[in-house]
Amino acid sequence: MAKAIKIGSGSVWEERVGYSRAIRTGNFIEVAGTTAVDANGNKVGIGNPAEQTRFIIKKAEKALKELGADLSHVIKTVMYVTDIDQWQEIGDAHGEFFKEIKPVATMVEVSRLIDPDLVVEIEFRAYVP
């Protein structure tokens, strides 16, 4: 069994709740549900779902790089959104990064996220051959 390599982003939530930003086990990397909150706890892209999506993907990309991968290794994304009517803005921003990579993707509407200003949360799964 491969040893799990765990990384954090320094978020106070990771310590408080008890989770890792990302974990690599063998060839697979899982990135935790990620929202548009920067390292200082500031919300990014309030009122702009596309900007939140872009920030989230860049934040996940940083975690992937720490574990020896990049966005080209992403095989799955799951997008949790608070308003499915914003699917085009969110989907277009997702496509800016993944148009050529084409991971499997799911987008579902949820009743709310941890903060009402956050309208998108994304999980990522990557495979590094």
Beta strands, then each sheet from edge to edge (+ up, - down):
strand 1: 4-7
strand 2: 22-25
strand 3: 28-34
strand 4: 74-81
strand 5: 104-109
strand 6: 120-127
sheet 1: 1+ 2- 3+ 6- 4+ 5+
end
